[in-house]
Amino acid sequence: MRPRLGRPDIRRYADRFGLPQSDDGLGVTFLGVATLLLDDGATSVLTDGFFSRPSLPRVLLGRIGPDAARIDAALARARIDRLDAVAPVHTHYDHAMDSAVVAARTGATLYGGTSTAHVGSGGGLPADRVEVVVPGAPVSIGGFRLTWLESEHCPPDRFPGTITEPVVPPVKVGAYRCGEAWSILVEHDSGRTALVQGSAGFVPGSLAGRSAEVAYLGVGQLGVQSPDYIRRYWAETVETVGAREVVLIHWDDFFRPLDRPLRCVPYLGDDLDATMDVIAGLARDQGVGLHFPSVGRREDPWRLSRR
């Protein structure tokens, strides 16, 4: 079969943007890929913190590492000067590469598995600013309670395995092996709950007995899976936790700088249209809201879930 050229047009889904804006209280700001800023005005938690977004040729042919100028610019645009936690969903470069630098810039503690800890130490983060989590054990961070639950990367995982020694950039992309992949359950003192599913993989039954009103659902590489896989992924995440609103993340082309308009990953790497053909029907049939987040905009999806 001849490879399909081009990329999906995100404008096709314009009606799924426009989540309610949050001006106070708990809000979530999407900052590309699976980077989400959750803050309540007193405490701020950032998943991933990936802002460097090196070009495809650089990733394939060169060595990569955090781009300080891009990180600083992204933090400034998002008005982030302090964070309490940085939590990569796994340790591929497009999730964890910048995490130690972002934590160092903002005074945050870096949370994750042992692979995340090696990214932190390789990035010069002091040991007292790195915390290795216990799967299933809640961690209180200000008004938030986060629980890391075991998950899997969406197939194919091009760089599987754990990171066993400090990653000192610049390095080849393969140094950022997947490590521990997580589903992160977020509970807030306000009673609001969310699931952050950064990669479109799952461990059957891992989320059983858990609940979340909102699911931030990673869909990267989901469009190259079978419709049956997509339906099982939805069932193991959205259906299992009972989410009433789903916000899609990890659909944007992360080789493109964040200061340019977001666009979809090319068909050669993924097919967002194929993903939407399946999950839009699932959402419709189950009465679940299906949305895209607007980059850089502080939003409140819980306002919809509690109508």
LUMTI-689629 format. One line per 2 residues: number of its first residue (from 1); their letters; for each residue x, y, z of N, C-alpha, C. Coordinates in Angstrom, 2 decimals. Example, Ala and Ser with C-alpha at 12.3 -4.5 7.8 and 13.67 -1.06 7.14 Angstrom:
<rs>
1 = AS = 13.19,-5.69,7.80,12.30,-4.50,7.80,13.20,-3.30,7.80 ~ 12.85,-2.25,7.08,13.67,-1.06,7.14,12.90,0.03,7.87 .
</rs>
This chain:
<rs>
1 = MR = 0.84,-1.20,0.00,0.00,0.00,0.00,0.88,1.25,0.00 ~ 0.52,2.22,-0.84,1.28,3.46,-0.90,1.03,4.29,0.36 .
3 = PR = 2.11,4.82,1.00,1.91,5.65,2.19,1.04,6.86,1.88 ~ 0.18,7.19,2.83,-0.69,8.35,2.67,0.07,9.60,3.06 .
5 = LG = 0.08,10.59,2.18,0.80,11.83,2.45,-0.13,12.85,3.09 ~ 0.48,13.94,3.58,-0.31,14.99,4.20,-0.60,14.70,5.66 .
7 = RP = -1.59,15.42,6.19,-1.93,15.27,7.60,-3.41,15.61,7.80 ~ -4.05,15.11,8.84,-5.42,15.52,9.12,-5.51,17.03,9.35 .
9 = DI = -6.65,17.60,9.02,-6.87,19.03,9.21,-7.64,19.23,10.51 ~ -6.98,19.80,11.51,-7.61,19.97,12.82,-8.83,20.88,12.73 .
11 = RR = -8.91,21.70,11.68,-10.08,22.58,11.53,-11.36,21.79,11.31 ~ -11.23,20.54,10.92,-12.40,19.69,10.75,-13.15,19.52,12.07 .
13 = YA = -12.44,19.71,13.19,-13.02,19.49,14.51,-13.18,20.80,15.29 ~ -13.33,21.90,14.55,-13.42,23.21,15.19,-14.55,23.29,16.21 .
15 = DR = -15.63,22.55,15.97,-16.77,22.62,16.89,-16.51,21.91,18.21 ~ -15.40,21.19,18.31,-15.08,20.49,19.55,-14.09,21.26,20.42 .
17 = FG = -13.66,22.43,19.97,-12.86,23.33,20.79,-13.80,24.25,21.57 ~ -13.23,25.03,22.49,-14.04,26.01,23.19,-14.58,25.53,24.52 .
19 = LP = -13.79,24.77,25.28,-14.19,24.42,26.64,-14.39,25.69,27.46 ~ -15.22,25.64,28.49,-15.41,26.84,29.33,-14.10,27.35,29.90 .
21 = QS = -13.93,28.63,29.87,-12.71,29.23,30.43,-12.82,29.27,31.94 ~ -11.69,29.07,32.61,-11.62,29.15,34.06,-10.83,30.39,34.45 .
23 = DD = -11.48,31.29,35.15,-10.81,32.51,35.59,-10.36,32.42,37.04 ~ -10.95,31.53,37.81,-10.53,31.32,39.19,-10.85,29.88,39.57 .
25 = GL = -10.46,29.49,40.76,-10.65,28.10,41.16,-9.74,27.18,40.38 ~ -10.16,25.93,40.23,-9.34,24.93,39.56,-9.44,25.07,38.05 .
27 = GV = -8.29,25.07,37.39,-8.27,25.17,35.93,-7.17,24.29,35.36 ~ -7.31,23.97,34.07,-6.32,23.16,33.36,-5.93,23.89,32.08 .
29 = TF = -4.64,24.03,31.87,-4.11,24.68,30.68,-3.31,23.67,29.87 ~ -3.73,23.47,28.62,-3.04,22.56,27.71,-1.88,23.29,27.06 .
31 = LG = -0.69,22.65,27.10,0.52,23.27,26.58,1.23,22.36,25.58 ~ 0.45,21.58,24.83,1.01,20.73,23.79,1.32,19.33,24.26 .
33 = VA = 1.20,18.36,23.36,1.45,16.93,23.59,0.65,16.49,24.83 ~ 1.30,16.06,25.90,0.58,15.68,27.12,0.96,16.58,28.28 .
35 = TL = 1.37,17.80,27.98,1.72,18.76,29.02,0.47,19.53,29.44 ~ 0.09,19.36,30.70,-1.09,20.00,31.26,-0.70,20.71,32.56 .
37 = LL = -1.11,21.94,32.68,-0.93,22.69,33.92,-2.25,22.66,34.69 ~ -2.24,22.02,35.85,-3.41,22.01,36.72,-3.10,22.90,37.91 .
39 = DD = -3.93,23.92,38.10,-3.67,24.82,39.22,-4.97,25.32,39.82 ~ -4.92,25.61,41.11,-6.09,26.12,41.81,-5.85,27.50,42.42 .
41 = GA = -4.80,28.16,41.97,-4.46,29.47,42.51,-3.47,29.40,43.65 ~ -3.35,28.25,44.30,-2.41,28.07,45.39,-1.35,27.02,45.08 .
43 = TS = -1.75,25.96,44.38,-0.86,24.85,44.05,-0.91,24.60,42.55 ~ 0.26,24.29,41.98,0.36,24.06,40.53,1.09,22.76,40.26 .
45 = VL = 0.46,21.91,39.46,1.03,20.63,39.06,1.12,20.62,37.54 ~ 2.26,20.22,37.00,2.47,20.17,35.56,2.83,18.76,35.15 .
47 = TD = 2.05,18.18,34.24,2.47,16.91,33.66,3.49,17.18,32.56 ~ 4.49,16.33,32.47,5.52,16.35,31.41,6.38,17.61,31.40 .
49 = GF = 5.82,18.73,30.97,6.62,19.95,30.82,7.55,19.90,29.63 ~ 7.07,19.38,28.50,7.88,19.26,27.28,7.65,20.47,26.39 .
51 = FS = 8.69,21.31,26.25,8.57,22.55,25.49,9.61,22.70,24.39 ~ 10.69,21.91,24.42,11.79,22.10,23.46,11.37,21.75,22.03 .
53 = RP = 10.66,20.65,21.86,10.10,20.22,20.58,11.11,20.33,19.43 ~ 12.23,19.59,19.51,13.23,19.63,18.43,12.65,19.10,17.13 .
55 = SL = 13.26,19.51,16.01,12.78,19.12,14.69,12.99,17.62,14.46 ~ 12.26,17.07,13.50,12.38,15.65,13.18,13.80,15.29,12.74 .
57 = PR = 14.45,16.05,11.83,15.82,15.70,11.46,16.76,15.67,12.67 ~ 16.59,16.61,13.58,17.44,16.64,14.77,17.21,15.39,15.62 .
59 = VL = 15.96,15.00,15.76,15.65,13.82,16.57,16.22,12.57,15.93 ~ 16.09,12.43,14.62,16.51,11.21,13.94,18.02,11.12,13.76 .
61 = LG = 18.67,12.26,13.53,20.06,12.23,13.09,21.06,12.81,14.09 ~ 20.57,13.54,15.07,21.49,14.22,15.97,21.33,13.81,17.42 .
63 = RI = 21.80,14.66,18.27,21.62,14.50,19.71,20.66,15.57,20.19 ~ 19.87,15.23,21.18,18.85,16.15,21.65,19.01,16.42,23.13 .
65 = GP = 18.49,17.55,23.53,18.50,17.94,24.94,17.59,19.14,25.11 ~ 17.34,19.53,26.34,16.47,20.67,26.59,16.98,21.94,25.93 .
67 = DA = 16.06,22.69,25.33,16.36,23.98,24.72,15.94,25.06,25.72 ~ 16.92,25.64,26.41,16.64,26.57,27.49,15.81,27.76,27.03 .
69 = AR = 16.11,28.28,25.84,15.38,29.45,25.35,13.91,29.11,25.09 ~ 13.66,27.96,24.49,12.27,27.58,24.23,11.53,27.28,25.54 .
71 = ID = 12.21,26.65,26.48,11.58,26.38,27.77,11.21,27.68,28.47 ~ 12.15,28.61,28.53,11.88,29.88,29.20,10.76,30.65,28.51 .
73 = AA = 10.75,30.63,27.19,9.69,31.33,26.45,8.33,30.71,26.72 ~ 8.27,29.38,26.75,7.00,28.69,27.00,6.50,28.95,28.41 .
75 = LA = 7.39,28.91,29.38,7.00,29.20,30.76,6.49,30.64,30.89 ~ 7.16,31.57,30.20,6.73,32.96,30.26,5.35,33.14,29.62 .
77 = RA = 5.12,32.50,28.47,3.82,32.62,27.81,2.70,32.07,28.69 ~ 3.01,31.00,29.39,2.00,30.38,30.25,1.95,31.03,31.63 .
79 = RI = 2.79,32.01,31.86,2.85,32.73,33.14,3.14,31.77,34.30 ~ 4.07,30.87,34.04,4.49,29.91,35.06,5.82,30.38,35.63 .
81 = DR = 5.83,30.75,36.89,7.10,31.08,37.55,7.36,30.18,38.76 ~ 6.33,29.44,39.15,6.48,28.52,40.28,5.59,27.30,40.05 .
83 = LD = 6.14,26.13,40.35,5.37,24.89,40.30,5.66,24.08,41.55 ~ 4.68,23.31,41.95,4.89,22.41,43.09,5.31,21.02,42.64 .
85 = AV = 4.90,20.63,41.45,5.20,19.28,40.98,5.30,19.25,39.47 ~ 6.24,18.45,38.97,6.32,18.10,37.55,6.24,16.58,37.49 .
87 = AP = 5.31,16.06,36.65,5.02,14.63,36.65,4.96,14.09,35.23 ~ 6.06,13.58,34.68,6.02,12.96,33.35,5.16,11.70,33.35 .
89 = VH = 4.40,11.50,32.28,3.55,10.31,32.19,4.35,9.07,31.78 ~ 5.49,9.25,31.13,6.52,8.24,30.94,7.77,8.98,30.49 .
91 = TH = 8.85,8.26,30.15,10.12,8.96,29.98,10.65,8.98,28.55 ~ 9.81,8.79,27.53,10.23,9.15,26.18,10.55,10.64,26.13 .
93 = YD = 11.37,11.04,25.17,11.85,12.42,25.15,10.73,13.43,25.04 ~ 9.64,13.09,24.30,8.58,14.05,24.09,7.67,14.21,25.31 .
95 = HA = 8.05,13.58,26.40,7.36,13.76,27.67,8.31,14.25,28.76 ~ 9.47,13.61,28.88,10.31,13.83,30.06,11.59,14.62,29.81 .
97 = MD = 11.96,14.88,28.56,13.27,15.46,28.29,13.49,16.78,29.02 ~ 12.47,17.62,29.09,12.62,18.95,29.70,12.26,18.96,31.18 .
99 = SA = 11.83,17.83,31.72,11.21,17.85,33.05,12.15,18.32,34.15 ~ 13.41,17.90,34.11,14.35,18.31,35.16,14.62,19.81,35.09 .
101 = VV = 14.76,20.33,33.86,15.01,21.77,33.70,13.80,22.57,34.17 ~ 12.61,22.13,33.80,11.40,22.85,34.23,11.27,22.81,35.75 .
103 = AA = 11.54,21.66,36.36,11.48,21.58,37.81,12.50,22.50,38.46 ~ 13.71,22.54,37.90,14.75,23.40,38.45,14.38,24.87,38.33 .
105 = RT = 13.80,25.26,37.17,13.42,26.65,36.95,12.32,27.11,37.89 ~ 11.45,26.19,38.30,10.22,26.58,39.00,10.17,26.15,40.46 .
107 = GA = 11.22,25.49,40.95,11.24,25.05,42.34,10.42,23.81,42.61 ~ 10.04,23.10,41.56,9.16,21.94,41.71,9.91,20.70,42.13 .
109 = TL = 9.16,19.75,42.66,9.65,18.38,42.86,9.26,17.57,41.64 ~ 10.16,16.70,41.19,9.90,15.83,40.04,9.40,14.49,40.56 .
111 = YG = 8.24,14.07,40.07,7.61,12.83,40.52,7.55,11.81,39.39 ~ 7.74,10.55,39.73,7.61,9.48,38.73,8.27,8.22,39.21 .
113 = GT = 8.58,7.33,38.25,9.25,6.08,38.58,10.76,6.24,38.61 ~ 11.47,5.12,38.65,12.93,5.18,38.71,13.52,5.75,37.43 .
115 = ST = 12.86,5.53,36.30,13.35,6.12,35.05,13.29,7.64,35.10 ~ 12.20,8.17,35.63,12.09,9.62,35.81,13.18,10.13,36.74 .
117 = AH = 13.47,9.38,37.78,14.52,9.79,38.71,15.87,9.90,38.00 ~ 16.16,9.00,37.06,17.42,9.07,36.31,17.43,10.27,35.36 .
119 = VG = 16.29,10.64,34.82,16.22,11.87,34.01,16.49,13.07,34.91 ~ 15.93,13.06,36.11,16.15,14.17,37.03,17.60,14.30,37.45 .
121 = SG = 18.23,13.20,37.84,19.63,13.28,38.28,20.55,13.64,37.13 ~ 20.28,13.11,35.93,21.09,13.47,34.77,20.93,14.92,34.38 .
123 = GG = 19.80,15.50,34.70,19.56,16.91,34.42,20.01,17.84,35.53 ~ 20.66,17.29,36.55,21.23,18.11,37.61,20.27,18.46,38.73 .
125 = LP = 19.13,17.80,38.81,18.17,18.10,39.86,18.62,17.41,41.15 ~ 18.65,18.13,42.27,19.09,17.51,43.53,18.19,16.35,43.94 .
127 = AD = 18.75,15.40,44.65,18.00,14.21,45.04,16.78,14.53,45.88 ~ 16.84,15.60,46.68,15.69,15.95,47.52,14.57,16.62,46.73 .
129 = RV = 14.78,16.80,45.43,13.73,17.36,44.57,13.19,16.30,43.61 ~ 13.50,15.05,43.87,13.02,13.92,43.05,12.33,12.93,43.97 .
131 = EV = 11.12,12.54,43.63,10.38,11.58,44.45,9.92,10.42,43.58 ~ 10.34,9.21,43.94,9.90,8.01,43.26,8.59,7.56,43.89 .
133 = VV = 7.55,7.47,43.07,6.21,7.18,43.58,6.00,5.68,43.73 ~ 5.02,5.35,44.55,4.58,3.96,44.73,3.26,3.79,43.99 .
135 = PG = 3.19,2.88,43.01,1.94,2.72,42.28,0.76,2.47,43.21 ~ -0.31,3.24,43.00,-1.52,3.08,43.78,-1.55,3.83,45.09 .
137 = AP = -0.44,4.45,45.49,-0.38,5.18,46.76,-0.56,6.67,46.51 ~ -1.64,7.28,47.01,-1.87,8.70,46.74,-0.77,9.57,47.35 .
139 = VS = -0.45,10.66,46.64,0.51,11.65,47.10,-0.21,12.98,47.20 ~ -0.18,13.61,48.36,-0.83,14.91,48.56,0.13,16.02,48.20 .
141 = IG = -0.34,16.92,47.33,0.44,18.08,46.90,-0.51,19.28,46.99 ~ -0.40,20.04,48.06,-1.34,21.13,48.27,-2.76,20.61,48.31 .
143 = GF = -3.63,21.24,47.51,-5.02,20.82,47.44,-5.27,19.64,46.52 ~ -4.21,19.08,45.95,-4.34,17.94,45.03,-3.92,16.65,45.71 .
145 = RL = -4.52,15.56,45.26,-4.04,14.21,45.61,-3.87,13.46,44.31 ~ -2.65,13.04,44.02,-2.32,12.34,42.78,-2.00,10.89,43.08 .
147 = TW = -2.53,10.01,42.24,-2.25,8.59,42.36,-1.74,8.09,41.01 ~ -0.56,7.49,41.03,0.04,6.94,39.81,-0.35,5.47,39.71 .
149 = LE = -0.96,5.09,38.59,-1.40,3.73,38.37,-0.71,3.17,37.14 ~ -0.34,1.91,37.18,0.45,1.31,36.11,-0.33,1.27,34.80 .
151 = SE = 0.36,1.63,33.73,-0.23,1.63,32.40,0.79,1.08,31.41 ~ 0.49,1.22,30.13,1.39,0.78,29.06,1.45,1.87,28.00 .
153 = HC = 2.54,1.87,27.24,2.64,2.78,26.10,1.82,2.22,24.95 ~ 1.28,3.11,24.14,0.57,2.66,22.94,1.55,1.95,22.00 .
155 = PP = 1.17,0.81,21.45,2.07,0.14,20.49,2.11,0.90,19.16 ~ 3.27,0.90,18.48,4.52,0.31,18.93,5.31,1.26,19.82 .
157 = DR = 5.97,0.71,20.83,6.88,1.48,21.67,8.26,1.38,21.04 ~ 8.70,2.46,20.40,9.96,2.42,19.65,11.19,2.40,20.56 .
159 = FP = 11.04,2.82,21.79,12.16,2.82,22.73,11.69,2.22,24.05 ~ 11.47,0.90,24.07,10.96,0.26,25.28,12.04,0.08,26.34 .
161 = GT = 11.61,-0.34,27.50,12.54,-0.62,28.58,12.64,0.54,29.55 ~ 13.37,0.30,30.62,13.55,1.33,31.64,14.90,2.02,31.47 .
163 = IT = 15.00,3.19,32.05,16.26,3.94,32.08,17.00,3.52,33.36 ~ 18.22,3.07,33.23,18.93,2.48,34.36,20.11,3.32,34.86 .
165 = EP = 20.37,4.45,34.20,21.45,5.32,34.65,21.09,6.76,34.28 ~ 21.73,7.74,34.91,21.37,9.13,34.63,21.50,9.46,33.14 .
167 = VV = 20.52,10.19,32.64,20.54,10.66,31.25,21.08,12.08,31.26 ~ 22.28,12.23,30.70,22.94,13.55,30.69,22.92,14.07,29.26 .
169 = PP = 22.01,14.98,28.94,21.91,15.47,27.56,23.05,16.40,27.21 ~ 23.33,16.52,25.87,22.57,15.96,24.75,22.89,14.48,24.52 .
171 = VK = 21.86,13.75,24.09,21.98,12.31,23.89,21.19,11.92,22.65 ~ 21.40,10.70,22.17,20.56,10.15,21.13,19.16,9.93,21.69 .
173 = VG = 18.16,9.99,20.81,16.78,9.91,21.26,16.50,8.61,22.01 ~ 17.18,7.53,21.65,16.94,6.25,22.29,17.32,6.19,23.76 .
175 = AY = 18.07,7.17,24.23,18.41,7.21,25.66,17.17,7.43,26.51 ~ 16.17,8.08,25.93,14.92,8.32,26.66,13.97,7.14,26.42 .
177 = RC = 14.29,6.01,27.07,13.42,4.85,26.96,12.12,5.13,27.72 ~ 11.11,4.32,27.42,9.77,4.60,27.93,9.71,4.63,29.45 .
179 = GE = 10.41,3.69,30.09,10.32,3.63,31.54,8.93,3.22,32.00 ~ 8.58,3.62,33.19,7.25,3.32,33.72,6.22,4.24,33.07 .
181 = AW = 5.18,3.65,32.52,4.09,4.42,31.93,2.95,4.50,32.94 ~ 2.33,5.68,33.02,1.37,5.91,34.09,0.01,6.38,33.57 .
183 = SI = -1.02,5.97,34.28,-2.29,6.67,34.32,-2.25,7.47,35.63 ~ -2.49,8.77,35.55,-2.44,9.59,36.76,-3.85,10.02,37.12 .
185 = LV = -4.28,9.60,38.31,-5.59,9.99,38.82,-5.42,11.24,39.67 ~ -6.18,12.28,39.35,-6.10,13.56,40.05,-7.38,13.77,40.84 .
187 = EH = -7.23,14.01,42.13,-8.36,14.38,43.00,-8.03,15.72,43.65 ~ -9.03,16.58,43.73,-8.82,17.91,44.28,-9.75,18.14,45.47 .
189 = DS = -9.32,19.01,46.37,-10.12,19.30,47.56,-11.52,19.81,47.22 ~ -11.68,20.37,46.03,-12.99,20.85,45.60,-13.96,19.70,45.29 .
191 = GR = -13.45,18.47,45.25,-14.25,17.32,44.87,-14.13,16.96,43.40 ~ -13.44,17.78,42.63,-13.28,17.50,41.20,-12.21,16.45,40.99 .
193 = TA = -12.44,15.61,39.99,-11.52,14.51,39.72,-11.22,14.44,38.22 ~ -10.05,13.92,37.90,-9.66,13.78,36.49,-8.71,12.60,36.35 .
195 = LV = -8.73,12.02,35.18,-7.75,11.02,34.77,-6.87,11.65,33.70 ~ -5.56,11.58,33.88,-4.62,11.99,32.84,-4.00,10.72,32.26 .
197 = QG = -4.38,10.41,31.03,-3.90,9.21,30.33,-3.01,9.70,29.19 ~ -1.71,9.79,29.47,-0.82,10.46,28.53,-0.51,9.68,27.28 .
199 = SA = -0.59,8.36,27.35,-0.31,7.52,26.19,-1.50,6.62,25.94 ~ -1.75,6.30,24.67,-2.92,5.52,24.30,-2.68,4.02,24.46 .
201 = GF = -2.18,3.65,25.64,-2.02,2.26,26.01,-2.74,2.01,27.32 ~ -2.82,0.75,27.73,-3.55,0.44,28.96,-3.11,-0.91,29.48 .
203 = VP = -3.30,-1.08,30.78,-3.18,-2.38,31.42,-4.60,-2.81,31.78 ~ -5.09,-3.92,31.22,-6.46,-4.32,31.51,-6.74,-4.39,33.01 .
205 = GS = -7.80,-3.69,33.43,-8.21,-3.73,34.82,-7.48,-2.80,35.75 ~ -6.45,-2.09,35.26,-5.65,-1.24,36.13,-6.47,-0.12,36.77 .
207 = LA = -7.48,0.37,36.07,-8.29,1.47,36.59,-9.59,1.01,37.22 ~ -9.78,-0.29,37.36,-11.01,-0.81,37.95,-11.19,-0.26,39.36 .
209 = GR = -12.40,0.18,39.65,-12.70,0.73,40.97,-12.33,2.19,41.14 ~ -11.74,2.80,40.12,-11.38,4.22,40.16,-12.44,5.04,39.44 .
211 = SA = -12.55,6.31,39.80,-13.52,7.16,39.14,-12.92,8.53,38.85 ~ -13.39,9.14,37.77,-12.95,10.49,37.38,-14.03,11.10,36.52 .
213 = EV = -14.37,12.35,36.82,-15.39,13.05,36.04,-14.91,13.38,34.63 ~ -13.63,13.74,34.54,-13.04,14.19,33.28,-11.84,13.31,32.95 .
215 = AY = -11.69,12.94,31.69,-10.52,12.18,31.25,-9.77,12.99,30.20 ~ -8.51,13.30,30.49,-7.61,13.86,29.49,-6.95,12.66,28.82 .
217 = LG = -7.37,12.40,27.59,-7.10,11.14,26.93,-6.07,11.30,25.83 ~ -4.89,10.68,26.01,-3.87,10.69,24.98,-4.29,9.84,23.80 .
219 = VG = -4.14,10.40,22.58,-4.54,9.67,21.38,-3.39,9.51,20.39 ~ -2.16,9.80,20.80,-1.02,9.63,19.92,-0.86,8.19,19.48 .
221 = QL = -0.74,7.94,18.19,-0.61,6.62,17.56,-1.89,5.79,17.62 ~ -2.95,6.33,18.20,-4.18,5.56,18.29,-4.78,5.32,16.91 .
223 = GV = -4.58,6.27,15.99,-5.16,6.17,14.66,-4.54,5.11,13.77 ~ -3.42,4.50,14.19,-2.84,3.41,13.41,-3.16,2.06,14.03 .
225 = QS = -4.00,2.06,15.06,-4.45,0.81,15.68,-5.75,0.35,15.00 ~ -6.15,-0.84,15.30,-7.41,-1.36,14.78,-8.58,-0.71,15.50 .
227 = PD = -9.75,-0.66,14.85,-10.93,-0.14,15.56,-11.21,-0.91,16.85 ~ -10.93,-2.20,16.87,-11.15,-2.98,18.10,-10.24,-2.51,19.22 .
229 = YI = -8.98,-2.22,18.89,-8.06,-1.71,19.91,-8.57,-0.37,20.45 ~ -8.99,0.51,19.56,-9.48,1.83,19.99,-10.67,1.67,20.94 .
231 = RR = -11.58,0.76,20.60,-12.74,0.54,21.47,-12.31,-0.02,22.84 ~ -11.33,-0.92,22.86,-10.86,-1.47,24.13,-10.15,-0.40,24.96 .
233 = YW = -9.39,0.45,24.29,-8.73,1.55,25.00,-9.75,2.46,25.66 ~ -10.77,2.84,24.92,-11.84,3.68,25.47,-12.51,2.98,26.66 .
235 = AE = -12.78,1.69,26.52,-13.45,0.95,27.58,-12.60,0.88,28.84 ~ -11.27,0.69,28.68,-10.39,0.53,29.84,-10.06,1.86,30.51 .
237 = TV = -10.38,2.96,29.86,-10.09,4.27,30.44,-11.40,5.03,30.71 ~ -11.99,5.56,29.68,-13.17,6.41,29.84,-14.33,5.68,30.51 .
239 = ET = -14.68,4.51,29.99,-15.81,3.78,30.56,-15.52,3.30,31.97 ~ -14.31,2.82,32.20,-13.98,2.28,33.52,-14.08,3.33,34.61 .
241 = VG = -13.57,4.54,34.36,-13.62,5.57,35.41,-14.92,6.35,35.39 ~ -15.77,6.13,34.40,-17.05,6.81,34.34,-16.97,8.28,33.96 .
243 = AR = -15.98,8.66,33.18,-15.82,10.06,32.79,-17.01,10.52,31.94 ~ -17.47,11.73,32.20,-18.57,12.30,31.43,-18.08,13.31,30.40 .
245 = EV = -16.84,13.76,30.55,-16.23,14.66,29.57,-14.84,14.13,29.26 ~ -14.50,14.11,27.97,-13.20,13.63,27.51,-12.53,14.75,26.72 .
247 = VL = -11.28,15.02,27.07,-10.49,16.05,26.40,-9.29,15.36,25.76 ~ -9.14,15.50,24.45,-8.12,14.77,23.72,-6.79,15.51,23.71 .
249 = IH = -5.73,14.81,24.06,-4.38,15.36,24.08,-3.45,14.45,23.28 ~ -2.22,14.92,23.10,-1.19,14.16,22.37,-1.63,13.87,20.93 .
251 = WD = -2.19,14.87,20.27,-2.56,14.76,18.86,-1.75,15.71,17.98 ~ -1.03,16.62,18.60,-0.34,17.66,17.84,1.06,17.23,17.41 .
253 = DF = 1.53,17.83,16.33,2.85,17.56,15.75,3.91,18.18,16.65 ~ 4.59,17.34,17.44,5.51,17.86,18.45,6.91,18.14,17.89 .
255 = FR = 7.07,18.05,16.57,8.31,18.52,15.94,8.21,19.99,15.56 ~ 7.07,20.59,15.78,6.80,21.98,15.42,6.85,22.82,16.70 .
257 = PL = 7.56,23.97,16.67,7.67,24.78,17.89,6.31,25.19,18.44 ~ 6.26,25.34,19.74,5.00,25.63,20.41,4.51,27.04,20.16 .
259 = DR = 5.38,27.93,19.68,4.94,29.30,19.41,4.30,29.44,18.02 ~ 4.14,28.32,17.31,3.43,28.31,16.03,2.11,27.57,16.22 .
261 = PL = 1.11,27.84,15.37,-0.18,27.16,15.54,-0.04,25.65,15.52 ~ -0.76,24.98,16.41,-0.68,23.53,16.47,-1.31,22.91,15.23 .
263 = RC = -0.73,21.81,14.79,-1.29,21.05,13.68,-1.14,19.56,14.00 ~ -1.86,18.73,13.28,-1.87,17.30,13.57,-0.58,16.62,13.13 .
265 = VP = -0.30,15.48,13.75,0.78,14.61,13.30,0.46,14.13,11.88 ~ 1.44,14.06,10.98,1.17,13.57,9.62,0.63,12.15,9.60 .
267 = YL = -0.05,11.82,8.50,-0.61,10.48,8.34,0.47,9.40,8.42 ~ 1.71,9.73,8.05,2.78,8.74,8.12,3.02,8.25,9.54 .
269 = GD = 2.63,9.08,10.55,2.84,8.70,11.93,1.58,8.38,12.70 ~ 0.45,8.92,12.25,-0.80,8.74,12.97,-1.94,9.16,12.06 .
271 = DL = -3.16,8.88,12.48,-4.33,9.27,11.70,-5.43,9.68,12.66 ~ -5.46,10.97,12.99,-6.47,11.46,13.92,-7.88,11.24,13.39 .
273 = DA = -8.04,11.33,12.07,-9.37,11.12,11.50,-9.88,9.70,11.79 ~ -9.00,8.71,11.67,-9.39,7.33,11.96,-9.76,7.18,13.43 .
275 = TM = -8.99,7.82,14.30,-9.32,7.80,15.73,-10.70,8.39,15.98 ~ -10.95,9.55,15.39,-12.22,10.23,15.62,-13.40,9.45,15.04 .
277 = DV = -13.18,8.75,13.95,-14.26,7.96,13.37,-14.82,6.96,14.38 ~ -13.93,6.44,15.25,-14.37,5.45,16.23,-14.84,6.12,17.52 .
279 = IA = -14.02,6.99,18.10,-14.36,7.48,19.45,-15.48,8.51,19.43 ~ -15.66,9.23,18.33,-16.79,10.15,18.27,-18.11,9.37,18.36 .
281 = GL = -18.15,8.20,17.73,-19.34,7.37,17.83,-19.54,6.82,19.23 ~ -18.46,6.39,19.87,-18.55,5.90,21.24,-19.05,7.00,22.18 .
283 = AR = -18.48,8.19,22.03,-18.90,9.30,22.89,-20.38,9.64,22.67 ~ -20.79,9.68,21.43,-22.19,9.99,21.13,-23.13,8.95,21.74 .
285 = DQ = -22.81,7.68,21.55,-23.68,6.62,22.02,-23.76,6.56,23.55 ~ -22.68,6.99,24.22,-22.63,6.92,25.68,-22.94,8.25,26.35 .
287 = GV = -23.25,9.27,25.56,-23.58,10.57,26.12,-22.41,11.26,26.79 ~ -21.22,11.04,26.25,-19.99,11.62,26.80,-19.57,12.81,25.94 .
289 = GL = -19.23,13.93,26.56,-18.73,15.08,25.82,-17.32,14.81,25.31 ~ -17.04,15.18,24.07,-15.73,14.94,23.46,-15.17,16.26,22.96 .
291 = HF = -13.98,16.62,23.44,-13.46,17.97,23.22,-11.97,17.94,22.86 ~ -11.54,19.04,22.25,-10.12,19.36,22.11,-9.82,20.57,22.99 .
293 = PS = -8.66,20.60,23.63,-8.30,21.77,24.43,-7.67,22.85,23.55 ~ -7.81,24.08,23.97,-7.17,25.21,23.26,-5.85,25.51,23.94 .
295 = VG = -4.77,25.49,23.17,-3.44,25.65,23.75,-3.31,27.00,24.44 ~ -2.76,26.97,25.65,-2.49,28.19,26.39,-3.68,28.82,27.06 .
297 = RR = -4.84,28.16,27.01,-6.07,28.73,27.58,-6.46,27.95,28.83 ~ -6.66,28.64,29.94,-7.03,28.00,31.21,-8.51,27.62,31.14 .
299 = ED = -8.79,26.32,31.24,-10.14,25.83,30.98,-10.70,25.04,32.16 ~ -12.03,24.91,32.18,-12.73,24.24,33.26,-13.72,23.22,32.69 .
301 = PW = -13.24,22.02,32.36,-14.15,21.02,31.79,-15.18,20.49,32.78 ~ -14.91,20.65,34.08,-15.86,20.17,35.09,-17.18,20.94,35.04 .
303 = RL = -17.13,22.14,34.54,-18.37,22.92,34.43,-19.37,22.21,33.55 ~ -18.87,21.48,32.53,-19.75,20.73,31.66,-20.21,19.43,32.30 .
305 = SR = -19.31,18.77,33.03,-19.64,17.47,33.63,-20.68,17.60,34.73 ~ -20.85,18.82,35.26,-21.78,19.01,36.38,-23.03,19.77,35.98 .
307 = R = -23.30,19.79,34.67,-24.53,20.45,34.22,-25.75,19.69,34.68 .
</rs>
